[in-house]
Amino acid sequence: MQAAVHGFSSSGLAIAVAAAALVASLAGCTGAPDPPDQQSPTVQSTTAASATARAPRAFVGVLEKYSAEMRAGGATAVIIQLKSRLGEWSSAEGVRSLETQEPVQLTDQTHIGDITTTMVAVSVMKLVEEGKVQLDDPIQKYLPDFENVIKPPGPITIRSLLSHRSGMPDYWVSPIHMGDGPFTHEQRVSFVAGMPWTGGSGSLYSYSATNYSALALLVEKLRGKDIGAVIHDDNVVPLALQDTLMTGEEPGPQRMLHGYTRTETGELEDKALVPFHHGSPDTGMISTVPELNTYFAALQKGTLLTLQSVQEMHHPKYETFGLGLVRQYDSCSNNDYFGHVGVARGYAALALISADGSRQVAMAVAREPVPDPVGFEDWRSLEMAEAAVNALNVAC
């Protein structure tokens, strides 16, 4: 086993957001001072260092246990970084690739799966801020050909697509054998053309990646650029992120974490950079654990959008899923965490941040090689979210 574990440093940044369906918060977000710049650690005082030595062991134990269990279960790599007022802790265990056996590093790039949808949501909210769309407009207003691809039961609002309350079927569970792609957004929508809707706008929450294919069509039409370029302009450039990009774009990743699946006959398949994810608005982005923490810190702080828009993304208040963000209950502060979990073939990722910006965690796992997972809320991603929330709750 290759491993690199880093102790506490005095990064005062804080933020944490959570993803996957658990307990909804009974309290709204409360204001908090802006977290310090997480890229610029400061030197701890003796008092702070003493507190760090005493208090954080509980959350370290939670995360070490999770990492050890994943590795024992066959995961080839586990990368974690947690930041709180108590300090920073990170761990990188396993190998970057089964072929090379190079030890994994904290800054290795990885598929982030459905966390991509948060970035698409930010780009949609920027269109809202600019007055180019309104959340309660039907998407048909901007995409008159939408109904030629799929037959919705009525007007489908942009808000309902962002929050997975449109009733649109999920192409991931389409009966059509999709193959390895790549696919256009229209193709992803067309995969569900023969499937029943669960309702129309305002339906009960039902996670469907197809919602974000429809949103990608909207964004591309209004911006005149492909979704990867829009995400880059709206999410990557403002934060000067170096290792966050859309799959299939050049220059490609230089330090890619490899995730694997197995065929029914037991053959090992490397799922790094497979065409299926190229340009995908629900699984297409690549990033690193530290850059995920940077990204969600900036989003929560109001760097990428106005704070009013961020609050809008947090709604509906008592529901698990908002507009491109997932809410988890924060028992430490009786408030909420916000963020997202991501699943891709061979991979799982997560980023969570507390409402007050005092605690955050990001995680990436090259999962045990098994047949492909299907769906956002498979049991491994729920297990990851549970470990992350437990660690954040004891990192007060």
HELIX and SHEET records of a PDB file:
HELIX    1   1 THR A   46  ARG A   54  1                                   9    
HELIX    2   2 ARG A   57  ALA A   72  1                                  16    
HELIX    3   3 GLY A  113  ILE A  115  5                                   3    
HELIX    4   4 THR A  116  GLU A  129  1                                  14    
HELIX    5   5 ILE A  139  LYS A  141  5                                   3    
HELIX    6   6 PHE A  146  VAL A  149  1                                   4    
HELIX    7   7 ILE A  158  LEU A  162  1                                   5    
HELIX    8   8 TYR A  171  VAL A  173  5                                   3    
HELIX    9   9 HIS A  185  SER A  190  1                                   6    
HELIX   10  10 THR A  210  ARG A  223  1                                  14    
HELIX   11  11 ILE A  227  ILE A  231  1                                   5    
HELIX   12  12 HIS A  232  VAL A  236  3                                   5    
HELIX   13  13 VAL A  237  LEU A  239  5                                   3    
HELIX   14  14 PRO A  275  HIS A  277  5                                   3    
HELIX   15  15 VAL A  289  LYS A  301  1                                  13    
HELIX   16  16 LEU A  307  HIS A  314  1                                   8    
HELIX   17  17 TRP A  379  ASN A  393  1                                  15    
SHEET    1   A 7 ALA A   3  SER A   9  0                                        
SHEET    2   A 7 GLY A  87  GLY A  94 -1                                        
SHEET    3   A 7 ALA A  77  SER A  84 -1                                        
SHEET    4   A 7 ARG A 359  ALA A 366 -1                                        
SHEET    5   A 7 TYR A 347  SER A 354 -1                                        
SHEET    6   A 7 ASN A 335  ALA A 344 -1                                        
SHEET    7   A 7 VAL A 326  ASP A 330 -1                                        
SHEET    1   B 3 THR A 110  HIS A 111  0                                        
SHEET    2   B 3 MET A 285  SER A 287 -1                                        
SHEET    3   B 3 LEU A 245  MET A 246 -1                                        
SHEET    1   C 2 TYR A 260  ARG A 262  0                                        
SHEET    2   C 2 LEU A 268  ASP A 270 -1                                        
END                                                                             
